[in-house]
Amino acid sequence: MRILILIAIALFLYIIINNQLRKLKSTKPKTITEQMVQCEHCGLHILQNEAIEEDHHFFCSQQHVEANRHSKQ
């Protein structure tokens, strides 16, 4: 009788540990998302950290910053 109880406890522990290991393996790594912004001049969508910001407007290149300055004058 004692052997059956020990086998049942061992099986129970095996199932619990196996479940925990599967959960750890199946969790997807978190992806880092970045904010996308739109160029005020041409409308191209680019990552915010790659954009040039001027007066709270975003641009994809220095040429578009200059073009925006000239169009305001």
N, C-alpha and C positions, 0 to 999 in steps of 0.2 A: 504493500500500500504506500509506503514511504517513497518508493522508487517512482510510482505513478505521479505522486504530488511533485517530486523534484523534476520530473520530465515536463509536467504541465507548467511549472514555474519557469523552467529554462525555455520552453517554447514561447511562453508569454513574453519573456524578456527579449528573446530573439525577434519576435514580431515588432515589438516597440522600437528596438534599436534599428532594425531594418527600415521601418517607416521613417524614422528621424533622418537616417542617412539619405534616403530617397528625396526627402524634402530639401535637404541641403544641396543635393546635386541638381535638382530640377529648378531651383530658383534662378531666374534670369538676372544677369547683372544689370544694374540700373544704367540707363543711357542718359547721357548729359545732353540736354536740349539747349539750344541757343536761340535767342530772339532774332527773327528775320525782320528787316526793314526794307523800305522801297526807296529807290533813288528818286529824288524830287524832279530830276531833269528827264530821265529816260524811262523810269518806271521799273527798272531792273530790281529784283528782290535779291538781297545779299545779307550775309550775317552781320549783325550789328557791330561786332568787334572788328570787322573788316571794313566797315563803312567810314566815311569821313563825315563828321558832324559839324554843322555850322548853323548858328541861330536856331537850334532845335530842329533842323532839317538834316536829312541824311543823303549822301551822295556816294556813287560808286567809284568816282575818280576825281582827281584834282581838276581836270578839264571841265567836268560838269559843275564843280563849285564855281569856277571862273565864269562859265556860261550863265549860271544863275545870277551871279553878281552883275554881269553886263545886261541881263534882261531886266533887272530891277531899276537900272539907271534910265 
